[in-house]
Amino acid sequence: MQALILSHYTLVSALGRGLDATLAALRGRRSGLSRCDFPDVDLNTWIGRVDGLEEAPIIGDLGRFDCRNNRLAQLTLRQDGFEHAVAAARERYGAHRIGVILGTSTSGILETELAYRRRDPKTGALPSAFNYQHAHNNFSIADFTRRYLELGGPALAISTACSSSAKVFASAQRLIASNVCDAAVVGGVDSLCLTTLYGFSALELVSDRPCRPADARRNGISIGEAGGFALLEKAPTGTDEIALLGYGESTDAYHMSSPHPEGRGAARAMREALQRSGLAPDEIDYINLHGTATKANDIAEDRAVCSIFGEATPSSSIKGWTGHTLGAAGIVNAVVSCLSIREGFAPGSLNTEALDPEFAGWILLEELEKPVDYVLSNSFGFGGNNASLVFGRVN
Amino acid sequence: MRVFVEGVSVIGPGLDGWENSRAILTGRESYVEDELPQLTGAKLPPAERRRATSVTKLALESAEQAIPAGRDPKQMATVFASSGGEVEIIHRIFSELATPERQISPTQFHNSVHNAASGYWSIATASQCASTSLSCFDDSFSAGLLEAAVQTVAEAIPVLLVAYDFPPLPPIAESRPLRAPFGTALLLNAEKSVHSLMELRIAFDAGQPQALSRMSDPSLEALRAGNPAARGLPLLAALAAGKPASIVLSCSLTGSLPVQALPCA
């Protein structure tokens, strides 16, 4: 397929604001997870919370979009010069030629959850300040972002649970390949809310400790929040850049909330991503796993990985740093994949003490310093929805 | 972009499947906004049928009815387009989260994701093909049509677009009133085949629609305006008539999606 360069990208997560903070935490092996202190949540768990959103409202023309999720989007757009890079691209291509395709699983529903606490005792009505379209609806994140960036190309929100912000790369690639646009802002934003905290608890998938991907005693996820964006463009000739080289999408056709035990759909997504990239499995230098730290996900992913790559490709999950950022997990992994290529390192799984002896794949426990040219990045979600991406150097 | 429609379905109040609705959509029979046809989810395994919501069943029935004999659901990608997704289950979760106990059930939670219908579809059909669930508020139908058309052209695989929306329950309904449930599906293919019903030429235009297509029947027009999935009604009417037509849909809330429908002759 036609490779697209990530000419600019940025990330805000529990590790901090922007690429430098993210990289410093990854290389310094500092987790962003902390004991759950989310307002009005009484759960014995750890979360990856982004600091400062409470003091960063959206004001002015776009004030109607103010909610935790869009605040996180706004904060992220302001890191690493991302909004300025998009403004320059807007000059080059025209606002109408840049699409906005973003992933989210819960959008601004925290506002709705809070509004349900303040229903009128007589009529049951929500408070008048409740704004369905600009906070709750899934499209809100894409609508806010393209208005903030003043873009007029096609805009849409993809919501396939935890694969959402990986699948945006596939949609954007197709839109650009079909000449509907010349460039696209992709990524995703998901923020903490009660539905996911209590929902994953109901499924008994939330750990009472910082999550331990691939550990023999792993007992569930730590939920996090994150926002991330990338600007995708066709590669100008003669550049040395990091590019999206392939994508693969699949479904498990197995169960709504449990992965297929052999990772059937996951393997299919990885195989398709490799196929589109034109790379052989042994050319991949590092696999950035979905690695949520649930019993079922990690072993299924290990089996899927080994069915394609054997046991010789270093891999790890970064959920021990950021937590599982759900609809933002795809872009978190994408940005970390780019950093891995840029800096020449593969992070070792954080919090993992004793590897599960059932695992056959090569899980890094310590950071591996080596040139990284090609990374495969996994994101899997409820509904058995899978997406794998291949990133690499083009020159 | 050029795609061919190989199958089409419609489910809404007084619209019980494509064959029963064609005369209404072309204006040969008058439209009566009647009951919604019964949604059974017959294709689902029993456990999933018990758990699936009405919203999911609407999406699945719409999907199934659009697949012509001779086309295998395991060999097509899917695009599920919905503004609000699982509105009923979301209301129940929010109500529960407003109580001191906050007892959400595991099934409720996994049923609440926007891609619940997509997940149930892949289980029902055993299809492992790519499946996307998207939202574009009132323009979810046209966003889904654009996504599906681009995918079938770029990847040379049939793509099933399923657009569906249910009215949210009170109290969200007061901020987001929808008129009635509505579902429709279109099977698109980049190549002309024995299944081709009509050809569509689709382009994205960043400008506001100059002349937005509407329904001439006032009740159908109210349905069109009152449900994001029903925003596709003008295109469905063109498919029902089978004659050349130019349709303009709103797209991405600020742009438009002009669609030319041409008979396949």
Interface residues (C-beta under 8 A of the other chain):
Chain A: A95 H96 S105 I109 T112 E113 Y116 R117 R119 G124 A125 L126 F130 N131 Y132 Q133 H136 N137 N138 F139 A142 D143 R146 G152 G153 P154 A155 L156 A157 I158 S159 T160 A161 K167 A170 S171 Q173 R174 L175 A177 S178 V180 C181 L194 T195 Y198 G199 F200 A202 L203 E204 E249 S250 T251 D252 A253 Y254 H255 M256 S257 R264 G265 R268 G381 F382 G383 G384 N385
Chain B: M1 E48 R51 A77 S83 G84 G85 I90 I93 F94 S95 L97 A98 R102 Q103 I104 S105 P106 Q108 F109 H110 N111 S112 V113 H114 N115 A116 S118 G119 Y120 S122 I123 T125 A126 S127 Q128 C129 A130 S131 T132 S133 L134 S135 C136 F137 S140 A143 L146 E147 V150 Q151 V153 A154 E155 P170 P171 I172 E174 S175 R176 F204 A206 G207 C251 S252 L253 T254 G255
